[in-house]
Amino acid sequence: QSQLVESGGGLVQPGGSLRLSCAASGFTLDNYHISWFRQAPGKDREAVSCSSSRGRSTDYAESVRGRFTISRDNAKNTVYLQMNSLKPEDTAVYYCAAYLSSYAYCSGYVYYEYDYWGQGTQVTVSS
């Protein structure tokens, strides 16, 4: 069964860091654009970041640019989201999603019809 599984969420103080993981099974992440989304209670889902297939390019929402970094480990078939300088407004459930593509860029990641979604991991930033 092909699936994505997120992990690494938790409770952190403002200014702290977390690293989220998105592990794939049943398919090879390298052939997919991988994106991170988040959804806070009562708010619309927000696109956070993407990594194009084969890791050729990345993109970030303005709200996280300079604080979050997306990366891949092909050997582990896993994509990471390193989150630094966390703020209370980063509190949300974070989801990863995979979209099969050979294109080098993923700047349209808000609009893709994703092939796979993870179940989400909760991130809470609070003192």
JOURQUI-V81660 format. One record per residue. N is the residue number from 0. OMEGA is omega in degrees with one decimal (999 if undefined). Layout:
n | omega
N | OMEGA
N | OMEGA
//
This chain:
n | omega
0 | -180.0
1 | -179.8
2 | 172.6
3 | 179.1
4 | 177.5
5 | 174.0
6 | 174.9
7 | 178.2
8 | 179.5
9 | 179.3
10 | -180.0
11 | 178.3
12 | 175.1
13 | -176.6
14 | -178.4
15 | -176.4
16 | 171.1
17 | 171.8
18 | 176.8
19 | 177.1
20 | 176.7
21 | -176.0
22 | -179.9
23 | 171.0
24 | 178.8
25 | 176.2
26 | -175.6
27 | -177.5
28 | -174.6
29 | -179.3
30 | -172.6
31 | 161.5
32 | 177.0
33 | -178.0
34 | 171.9
35 | 174.8
36 | 173.4
37 | 177.7
38 | 176.7
39 | -179.7
40 | 176.9
41 | -179.1
42 | 176.4
43 | 175.1
44 | -177.1
45 | 174.3
46 | -173.4
47 | -173.6
48 | 174.0
49 | 172.7
50 | -177.4
51 | 179.4
52 | -176.3
53 | 173.7
54 | -173.6
55 | 179.3
56 | 177.6
57 | 175.6
58 | -176.9
59 | 169.5
60 | -179.1
61 | -176.6
62 | -177.3
63 | -176.5
64 | -178.7
65 | 179.2
66 | -178.2
67 | 177.2
68 | 176.7
69 | -179.3
70 | -178.1
71 | 169.1
72 | -175.8
73 | -179.8
74 | -179.7
75 | -178.4
76 | -172.8
77 | 172.8
78 | -176.9
79 | 169.7
80 | 176.5
81 | -176.2
82 | 179.4
83 | 178.2
84 | -175.1
85 | -178.5
86 | 177.3
87 | -179.9
88 | 173.2
89 | 179.5
90 | -177.1
91 | 165.6
92 | -178.5
93 | -179.0
94 | 169.0
95 | -178.1
96 | -177.4
97 | -178.9
98 | -177.7
99 | -178.3
100 | 173.6
101 | -178.3
102 | -175.0
103 | -175.8
104 | -178.0
105 | -174.8
106 | 178.0
107 | -168.6
108 | 177.6
109 | -168.1
110 | -175.5
111 | 167.2
112 | -170.4
113 | -179.9
114 | -177.9
115 | 173.7
116 | 171.3
117 | -175.7
118 | 177.7
119 | 175.4
120 | -174.6
121 | 172.1
122 | 178.7
123 | 179.5
124 | -174.4
125 | 175.0
126 | 999
//
